[in-house]
Amino acid sequence: MKKKWVYTVLALGLLALAGCNNKQGDNGTMATATPIPTETPTPTPFVPEILGVFEAERATLAGNVKIITDYVEGFINTDSDSCTFTVKVEKEGFYDLIFRVASNGGEKLNPVSVDGEPVGDIYTDKSYYQESAIERVWFSAGEHTVSVGVSWGWIMLDKMTVQTAAPLPDDLYWAEAKLINPNATDEAKRLMSFLVDMYGKKVLSGQYCDDGAFGKEMQVIQNVTGKLPAILGMDLMDYNGVNQAHNSSMKLPMKVQAFWDKGGIVTLCWHWNTSSEYARNEWWGTFYTDSTTFNLKKALNGQDPAGYDMLIKDIDNIAQPLLEMQAAGIPILFRPLHEASGGWFWWGASGPEAFKELWVLLYDKLTNEYGLNNLIWVWNGQHADWYPGDEYVDIVGEDIYPGERVYTSQATKYLEVAEYSTERKMVYLTECGCIPDPDLLVRDGAMWGMWATWSGEFVRKASSLKAQLSEQYTEEYMMKKAYEHEAVITLDEMPDLKAYPISESFNK
């Protein structure tokens, strides 16, 4: 009986729908019913509009750069050599700059600026021509200059194509509140829940300061802006075995506790010095590849047993302050082994495979042996080839030092880094020399989850005993603008992280 009644209602409903569609059109004829789609429409693929193709041999050349038939070369001197294109734009918006370039031998990196402002780098490592793109560069209507300069740049440059940029991916700011450690503490879960809630909407302000919440960098910021950053960055360096042998300070947990009690977030990096027997120069700088004979690959493959023992002992050493922080209920944004792909630190000097093996070893010891469940793992190896896998990374970071008083959003790099992981991870500007202009972050869609300015001369005058602002990298007006901006979270705007609700995602 119930089935028959349902079928009757459905039949009447379909007749009613048919009657609604079979009405007369404006010309008196019977209108045709609109067919109901049976499949989800396929999104229309983006097709860029080509603004222009600009041949390098027709550009303005400076210094050693010269025409060789249908291309230019001679990118030798960083101070004088350049190739500058003039581009006329009728409609303001985002555009991609695509360069056809080849290497004269090995990896090459050349900076690109628009109207004198750095926007990114073009990269090539091939002796034949290939394309290198800088995506989503903002152009206002009018005439602009695009200049290719020199960094490590012995290249052959053929042409530049300018085309409209694709829209940002719909899921760019999607992130799930979860952690790679299934045994994460509630404090870590609360912090991660907050970070995910803010991502794509707000940017957390950050500052590195070895002396903690009351250090000179923090005093400078408070004197200039009346505020403090939401994130404090410090270093585990003092817990290296060689540092301890030279009576290093062991006060990091106390400094971390002080800022946590103020309501802030702490991030820790680790400049990992090797033991004295590997030192080429002063012991305190042996985290640099040039200052140590330590070879990570040999330590890991059994050729240097003493080197492997050093790795294990130093991991044991840093576990101790981290355990103190866990006991105090403090979650940490943990960022070890940074900038590996650059090769200037020993943990990157043996290539990506040795680095990734060390990353997994570090994660396994700290997580599974020491039970450090308060760590949120932040990776910034600076290149996709060095990514250890989604199962070992919570947040992806990038360190960028663009020069002096460069406030651009670094949108091209943001979009590149967002693609390092297989699944969407939050993307953070884990170190920077200049504070980026928040207006540009919002305009360009480069919503880094945080920015954190490095310490010393990047914020304060090193020559002064007082906490005085150095405007070498970030001018006073920009610091004030950033710390007062509605899209930037400062310490006074932080919620109570000790009571922040844990996301339902953790219950899955």
Protein Blocks (a to p, Z undefined) as FASTA:
>chain_A
ZZmmmmmmmmmmmmmmmmmmmccdfkopacddddddfbdcdddddddddfbdcdfklmcc
ehjbccehjacehifblklgccddddddfbgcddddddddddfedjddddddeehiafbd
cddfbfbdcddddehiacdedddddddddfblcccdfbdcddddddddfklmgccdddfb
lkbcfklmmmmmmmmmmgokaccdddddfkljmlmklmmmmmmnopacfbdcddfklmpm
klmmnopafklmmmmmmmmmnopacdddddddddfklpmbdfklmmpmklpcbdfklmmn
opammlmmmmmmmmmmmmmmmmmmmmnopacdddehihklnopamklmnojklmmmmmmm
mmmmmmmmnopakbccdddehpaklpgbjklcfbdcddddebghiabeklmmmmmmmmmp
mbdcddddfbcfbdcdfklmmmnopacfbdcddehjllpcfkbmbdcddfklmcfklmmm
mmmpmkbccfklpccfklgccdfklmZZ
